[in-house]
Amino acid sequence: MTGIADMEGKRFRRPGDTSGAVAVYHEDGDVVWAVVEGGEVRRGSVTGNRAADGVLRMGYTIVLASGEIICGFSVSTPEVTEQGVLRLREEWERFGLHAASGVSYIEEVVR
């Protein structure tokens, strides 16, 4: 998808998860970042850049309520659902003790 809307101030969370973490995105040119809080996440930050095709390549660090620190990298591809909601398809890789990889989705919280 090209020409995605400005990410500034957009809020994302896992579909159907109304009490979990929310990521609030910001941008300056091709640099994109988000602050993540809520649910099991005490504090998280995501920082990276957006390519011309709209794909986000970002590193992340998250501190969970348990005190565990998680870090990794993700490639997020913007999609639009049938309902017109902006969704990010995240291909992620977690580093460290609990190394893992996978695909997950977050959707814009429409107010």
Summary of the structure (lengths in Angstrom):
residues: 111
radius of gyration: 13.4
end to end distance: 23.3
largest distance: 38.8
contacts: 310
relative contact order: 0.20
helix: 0%
strand: 61%
